[in-house]
Amino acid sequence: MTENAERTTGGLIGKLAGKAKEAAGSLTGNGDLAREGRLQQAQSEAELRARRQAAEASQSQAEADLAQEKAEVSLERERLQTEVAAQQREEQIERERQAAEQHARSEAEQEKARAERERQAQESAAKAAEERAEQERLEAAKQEIRLERQAGEAEAKAAAIDPEEDR
């Protein structure tokens, strides 16, 4: 094994350089050079594997990040849909409340109008009854006057027929 301060190149170039060293060492009978070539090839292969694994890990991480982002977006969409649905329910409840209030006001106004019509009908009936009673009183007064006049005439006739009976 020789002390070589030279740094080996990794990756595909390092692998080719290692093969060349191994071949040169085998041809020249230099075992150290052949072993150095094999070590460089092994190191290059390990570096290539590490790069592939790092790329795969990076790809896996990117896929995991994407899946997490999709899940977060899905959760946010569901939250927003729930929020919109709740808002729509609140708006529907408010519309129904307003409709119920309007219906109640309408019914109250109709009831008030019906009560007013009934009151007016009762007042009209009472006024008609008062007018009939007044008519009846006037008729009774006229009848009384007629009867008193007839009684007076009858008394005058009776007095004329028997003047002493008054005494």
SULPEZI-V242310 format. One record per residue. RES is the residue in one letter. SS is DSSP state (H for helix, E for strand, L for the rest). PHI is phi in radians with two decimals (NA if undefined). D_CENTER is the distance of its C-alpha to the mean C-alpha in whole Angstrom. Layout:
# SULPEZI-V242310
RES_SS_PHI_D_CENTER, RES_SS_PHI_D_CENTER
This chain:
# SULPEZI-V242310
M_L_NA_81, T_L_-1.70_81, E_L_-1.41_80, N_L_-2.08_78, A_L_-1.45_76, E_L_-1.22_74, R_L_-1.54_70, T_L_-1.50_69, T_L_-1.51_67, G_L_-1.68_64, G_H_1.30_62, L_H_-1.15_63, I_H_-1.12_66, G_H_-1.08_67, K_H_-1.16_67, L_H_-1.13_70, A_H_-1.13_72, G_H_-1.13_72, K_H_-1.14_73, A_H_-1.12_76, K_H_-1.11_77, E_H_-1.09_77, A_H_-1.14_79, A_H_-1.12_81, G_H_-1.14_82, S_H_-1.18_83, L_H_-1.22_85, T_H_-1.57_87, G_L_1.37_87, N_L_-1.58_85, G_H_-1.12_83, D_H_-1.13_81, L_H_-1.17_80, A_H_-1.12_79, R_H_-1.15_77, E_H_-1.09_75, G_H_-1.12_74, R_H_-1.15_73, L_H_-1.10_71, Q_H_-1.13_70, Q_H_-1.13_68, A_H_-1.10_67, Q_H_-1.12_65, S_H_-1.14_64, E_H_-1.11_62, A_H_-1.11_61, E_H_-1.15_59, L_H_-1.09_58, R_H_-1.08_57, A_H_-1.10_55, R_H_-1.13_54, R_H_-1.07_52, Q_H_-1.13_51, A_H_-1.12_49, A_H_-1.13_48, E_H_-1.13_46, A_H_-1.11_45, S_H_-1.11_43, Q_H_-1.12_42, S_H_-1.08_41, Q_H_-1.12_39, A_H_-1.09_38, E_H_-1.14_36, A_H_-1.12_35, D_H_-1.08_33, L_H_-1.13_32, A_H_-1.10_30, Q_H_-1.13_29, E_H_-1.11_27, K_H_-1.08_26, A_H_-1.11_25, E_H_-1.12_23, V_H_-1.11_22, S_H_-1.09_20, L_H_-1.08_19, E_H_-1.13_17, R_H_-1.07_16, E_H_-1.09_14, R_H_-1.08_13, L_H_-1.15_11, Q_H_-1.09_10, T_H_-1.12_9, E_H_-1.11_7, V_H_-1.12_6, A_H_-1.09_5, A_H_-1.12_3, Q_H_-1.12_3, Q_H_-1.12_3, R_H_-1.10_3, E_H_-1.09_4, E_H_-1.14_6, Q_H_-1.11_7, I_H_-1.06_8, E_H_-1.12_10, R_H_-1.08_11, E_H_-1.14_13, R_H_-1.10_14, Q_H_-1.10_16, A_H_-1.11_17, A_H_-1.13_18, E_H_-1.09_20, Q_H_-1.11_21, H_H_-1.09_23, A_H_-1.11_24, R_H_-1.08_26, S_H_-1.09_27, E_H_-1.11_29, A_H_-1.11_30, E_H_-1.14_32, Q_H_-1.11_33, E_H_-1.11_34, K_H_-1.11_36, A_H_-1.11_37, R_H_-1.10_39, A_H_-1.11_40, E_H_-1.14_42, R_H_-1.09_43, E_H_-1.12_45, R_H_-1.07_46, Q_H_-1.10_48, A_H_-1.12_49, Q_H_-1.15_50, E_H_-1.08_52, S_H_-1.11_53, A_H_-1.13_55, A_H_-1.13_56, K_H_-1.13_58, A_H_-1.11_59, A_H_-1.13_61, E_H_-1.08_62, E_H_-1.13_64, R_H_-1.11_65, A_H_-1.10_66, E_H_-1.11_68, Q_H_-1.07_70, E_H_-1.10_71, R_H_-1.11_72, L_H_-1.11_74, E_H_-1.09_75, A_H_-1.11_76, A_H_-1.14_78, K_H_-1.09_80, Q_H_-1.09_81, E_H_-1.07_82, I_H_-1.08_84, R_H_-1.04_86, L_H_-1.12_87, E_H_-1.11_88, R_H_-1.11_90, Q_H_-1.12_91, A_H_-1.14_92, G_H_-1.09_94, E_H_-1.13_96, A_H_-1.15_97, E_H_-1.16_98, A_H_-1.14_100, K_H_-1.17_101, A_H_-1.15_102, A_H_-1.19_104, A_H_-1.25_106, I_H_-1.37_107, D_L_-2.33_108, P_H_-1.23_108, E_H_-1.57_109, E_H_-1.29_106, D_H_-1.21_104, R_L_-1.40_106
